[in-house]
């Protein structure tokens, strides 16, 4: 990783800005003229923050990453791209196809909405799992007993859409 603009190599084919959303525009503005493609990896930031650069786009892996942890299913997550020209689009698609099985072109507004849905799915699922873990721990029940159910529940969404077909209601839940 490069931490100083002065360390940027001027003749690379691709420059990836993988920083917090609030830093992308500032870093992009501080970069010198570069011949390569400039992209960011944000789900919620418009491609237009890179418009200073002749060739620019977005290379967005729709996945949650954690430092020093491998993905459960590498190469299965989608990479969504956006580009300001056909040559940039072709280059980003070619790169994305080397990284994963699923690539798609998506505009900034749709990507922003999809990113919000992904954040909701990830964060609310984690919150619910935390609540269940807290509940079973208080009951002195091993949370691991729920793992097969958890796995089956999430895997069913691949085959049973809409997901409401998988929703069951039990009167006992009112006691929860």
The 8 nearest C-alpha neighbors of each residue, nearest first, counted from 0:
[[1, 2, 3, 17, 7, 6, 16, 15],
 [0, 2, 3, 6, 7, 4, 5, 8],
 [1, 3, 0, 4, 6, 5, 7, 26],
 [4, 2, 5, 6, 1, 7, 0, 26],
 [5, 3, 6, 7, 30, 2, 29, 1],
 [4, 6, 3, 7, 8, 30, 2, 1],
 [7, 5, 4, 3, 8, 1, 2, 9],
 [8, 6, 4, 5, 9, 1, 3, 30],
 [9, 7, 10, 11, 6, 5, 33, 4],
 [8, 10, 33, 11, 7, 34, 32, 31],
 [9, 11, 8, 34, 12, 35, 33, 13],
 [12, 10, 13, 35, 9, 8, 14, 34],
 [13, 11, 35, 36, 10, 14, 34, 37],
 [12, 14, 36, 35, 11, 37, 15, 38],
 [13, 15, 37, 36, 38, 16, 35, 11],
 [16, 14, 38, 39, 17, 37, 13, 40],
 [15, 17, 39, 18, 38, 14, 40, 23],
 [18, 16, 40, 39, 15, 19, 41, 23],
 [17, 19, 16, 22, 20, 23, 40, 39],
 [18, 20, 21, 22, 23, 17, 41, 16],
 [21, 19, 22, 23, 18, 41, 44, 43],
 [20, 22, 19, 23, 24, 25, 18, 44],
 [23, 21, 25, 20, 19, 24, 26, 18],
 [24, 22, 26, 20, 25, 21, 27, 18],
 [25, 23, 27, 48, 26, 22, 28, 49],
 [26, 24, 28, 22, 27, 23, 29, 21],
 [25, 27, 29, 23, 28, 24, 22, 30],
 [26, 28, 24, 30, 25, 29, 23, 49],
 [29, 27, 25, 26, 30, 24, 51, 49],
 [28, 30, 26, 27, 25, 31, 4, 24],
 [31, 29, 27, 28, 4, 26, 32, 33],
 [32, 30, 33, 29, 28, 9, 4, 27],
 [33, 31, 30, 34, 52, 9, 53, 51],
 [32, 34, 35, 9, 31, 10, 52, 30],
 [35, 33, 10, 32, 36, 12, 9, 11],
 [36, 34, 12, 13, 33, 11, 37, 14],
 [35, 37, 13, 54, 55, 14, 12, 38],
 [38, 36, 55, 14, 13, 15, 54, 35],
 [39, 37, 56, 57, 15, 55, 16, 14],
 [38, 40, 16, 57, 15, 41, 17, 58],
 [39, 41, 59, 58, 17, 57, 16, 42],
 [42, 40, 44, 43, 39, 59, 20, 57],
 [41, 43, 114, 111, 110, 44, 59, 40],
 [42, 44, 111, 41, 114, 45, 110, 20],
 [45, 43, 41, 42, 20, 46, 111, 107],
 [46, 44, 107, 47, 48, 43, 108, 111],
 [45, 47, 48, 56, 49, 57, 107, 44],
 [46, 48, 50, 49, 45, 44, 56, 51],
 [49, 47, 24, 46, 50, 45, 23, 27],
 [48, 50, 47, 51, 46, 52, 27, 55],
 [51, 49, 47, 52, 48, 55, 53, 46],
 [52, 50, 49, 53, 28, 48, 27, 47],
 [51, 53, 50, 54, 49, 55, 37, 32],
 [52, 54, 55, 51, 50, 34, 36, 33],
 [55, 53, 36, 52, 37, 87, 83, 35],
 [56, 54, 37, 36, 38, 83, 82, 52],
 [55, 57, 82, 38, 81, 46, 83, 37],
 [56, 58, 38, 81, 39, 80, 40, 59],
 [57, 59, 80, 40, 39, 79, 38, 60],
 [60, 58, 40, 79, 78, 41, 57, 61],
 [59, 61, 78, 62, 77, 79, 58, 76],
 [62, 60, 77, 78, 59, 76, 79, 63],
 [63, 61, 60, 76, 64, 77, 117, 78],
 [62, 64, 65, 61, 121, 60, 70, 117],
 [65, 63, 62, 66, 70, 68, 69, 67],
 [64, 66, 68, 67, 63, 69, 70, 62],
 [65, 67, 68, 64, 69, 63, 70, 62],
 [66, 68, 65, 69, 64, 70, 63, 71],
 [69, 67, 66, 65, 70, 64, 71, 63],
 [70, 68, 71, 67, 73, 65, 64, 66],
 [69, 71, 73, 72, 68, 64, 65, 63],
 [70, 72, 73, 69, 68, 75, 74, 76],
 [73, 71, 70, 75, 74, 76, 69, 99],
 [74, 72, 70, 75, 71, 76, 99, 69],
 [73, 75, 99, 76, 100, 98, 72, 77],
 [76, 74, 73, 72, 100, 99, 77, 101],
 [77, 75, 74, 62, 61, 99, 78, 101],
 [78, 76, 101, 102, 61, 60, 79, 75],
 [77, 79, 60, 102, 59, 61, 95, 80],
 [80, 78, 103, 59, 104, 102, 58, 105],
 [79, 81, 58, 104, 57, 105, 59, 103],
 [80, 82, 57, 56, 104, 105, 106, 88],
 [81, 83, 56, 88, 84, 87, 55, 57],
 [82, 84, 55, 56, 54, 87, 81, 85],
 [85, 83, 87, 86, 82, 88, 54, 55],
 [84, 86, 88, 87, 89, 83, 82, 90],
 [87, 85, 89, 88, 84, 90, 82, 83],
 [86, 88, 90, 84, 85, 89, 82, 91],
 [87, 89, 85, 82, 91, 86, 90, 92],
 [88, 90, 86, 92, 87, 91, 85, 93],
 [91, 89, 93, 87, 88, 92, 86, 94],
 [90, 92, 94, 88, 93, 89, 95, 87],
 [93, 91, 95, 89, 94, 90, 96, 88],
 [92, 94, 90, 96, 91, 95, 89, 97],
 [93, 95, 91, 97, 92, 96, 90, 98],
 [96, 94, 92, 98, 97, 93, 91, 78],
 [95, 97, 93, 98, 94, 99, 92, 100],
 [98, 96, 94, 95, 99, 93, 100, 92],
 [99, 97, 95, 96, 74, 94, 100, 78],
 [98, 100, 74, 96, 101, 75, 97, 95],
 [99, 101, 75, 74, 96, 102, 77, 98],
 [102, 100, 77, 99, 78, 76, 103, 75],
 [103, 101, 78, 77, 79, 95, 96, 100],
 [102, 104, 79, 80, 105, 78, 101, 77],
 [103, 105, 80, 79, 81, 106, 102, 88],
 [106, 104, 81, 80, 110, 79, 103, 109],
 [105, 107, 109, 108, 81, 110, 104, 80],
 [108, 106, 110, 45, 109, 111, 46, 105],
 [107, 109, 111, 110, 106, 112, 45, 43],
 [110, 108, 112, 111, 106, 107, 113, 105],
 [109, 111, 113, 107, 112, 108, 114, 42],
 [110, 112, 43, 114, 108, 109, 113, 42],
 [113, 111, 115, 109, 114, 110, 116, 108],
 [112, 114, 110, 116, 115, 111, 109, 117],
 [113, 115, 117, 111, 42, 112, 116, 110],
 [114, 116, 118, 112, 113, 117, 119, 111],
 [115, 117, 113, 119, 114, 118, 120, 112],
 [118, 116, 114, 120, 119, 115, 121, 113],
 [117, 119, 115, 121, 116, 120, 122, 114],
 [118, 120, 116, 122, 117, 121, 123, 115],
 [121, 119, 117, 118, 123, 122, 124, 116],
 [120, 122, 118, 124, 119, 123, 117, 125],
 [121, 123, 125, 119, 124, 118, 120, 126],
 [122, 124, 126, 125, 119, 120, 121, 127],
 [125, 123, 127, 121, 126, 122, 120, 128],
 [124, 126, 128, 122, 123, 127, 129, 121],
 [125, 127, 123, 129, 124, 128, 122, 130],
 [128, 126, 130, 124, 129, 125, 123, 131],
 [129, 127, 125, 131, 130, 126, 132, 124],
 [128, 130, 132, 126, 127, 131, 133, 125],
 [129, 131, 127, 133, 128, 132, 134, 126],
 [132, 130, 134, 128, 133, 129, 135, 127],
 [131, 133, 129, 135, 134, 130, 136, 128],
 [134, 132, 130, 136, 131, 135, 129, 137],
 [133, 135, 131, 137, 132, 136, 130, 138],
 [136, 134, 138, 140, 132, 137, 133, 139],
 [135, 137, 139, 133, 138, 134, 140, 132],
 [138, 136, 134, 139, 135, 133, 140, 132],
 [137, 139, 135, 136, 140, 134, 133, 141],
 [140, 138, 136, 137, 135, 141, 134, 142],
 [141, 139, 135, 138, 136, 142, 137, 144],
 [140, 142, 143, 144, 139, 135, 136, 145],
 [141, 143, 144, 145, 132, 140, 135, 136],
 [144, 142, 145, 146, 141, 147, 140, 132],
 [145, 143, 142, 146, 141, 147, 140, 148],
 [144, 146, 143, 148, 142, 147, 149, 141],
 [145, 147, 149, 143, 148, 144, 150, 142],
 [148, 146, 150, 149, 145, 151, 144, 143],
 [149, 147, 151, 145, 146, 150, 152, 144],
 [148, 150, 146, 152, 147, 151, 145, 153],
 [149, 151, 147, 153, 148, 152, 146, 154],
 [152, 150, 148, 154, 149, 153, 155, 147],
 [153, 151, 149, 155, 150, 154, 148, 156],
 [152, 154, 150, 155, 151, 156, 149, 157],
 [153, 155, 151, 156, 152, 157, 150, 158],
 [156, 154, 157, 152, 153, 158, 159, 151],
 [155, 157, 159, 154, 158, 153, 162, 160],
 [158, 156, 155, 154, 159, 160, 153, 162],
 [159, 157, 155, 156, 160, 154, 161, 162],
 [158, 160, 156, 155, 157, 161, 162, 164],
 [161, 159, 162, 156, 158, 164, 157, 163],
 [160, 162, 163, 164, 159, 156, 165, 158],
 [161, 163, 160, 164, 165, 156, 159, 166],
 [162, 164, 166, 165, 161, 160, 159, 167],
 [165, 163, 162, 166, 161, 159, 160, 167],
 [166, 164, 163, 162, 167, 159, 155, 156],
 [167, 165, 163, 164, 168, 162, 152, 161],
 [168, 166, 165, 169, 164, 163, 170, 172],
 [169, 167, 170, 166, 172, 171, 173, 165],
 [168, 170, 171, 172, 167, 173, 174, 166],
 [169, 171, 172, 173, 168, 174, 175, 167],
 [172, 170, 169, 173, 174, 175, 168, 167],
 [173, 171, 175, 174, 170, 169, 168, 167],
 [172, 174, 171, 175, 170, 169, 168, 167],
 [175, 173, 172, 171, 170, 169, 168, 134],
 [174, 172, 173, 171, 134, 170, 131, 169]]
